[in-house]
């Protein structure tokens, strides 16, 4: 019997799992001259190579300018950091 059939599989693999492309707040520094960033801007800049199921904004890093960001999902801390600088986060459905 082949080795792959002798060793059992481990865990559950969810076929409906949602995978987001991750973008950090600190990475938004390259968009310093823009007022608004959308999904298409992330793809064109090369931050998101494969779209997967959407884009999620994480709170790692800091920014020092106001900006409006449109993403599919965002962490609460990331939203707070951007709003503290006078920006806004739009969560797409």
Secondary structure, DSSP 4 states (H G I P E B T S, - for coil): --HHHHSPP-S---TT----EEEEGGGGGGGTT-SEE-HHHHHHHTS-SS-TT-EEEE--S---S--EEEESEE-HHHHHHHHHTT-EEEE--
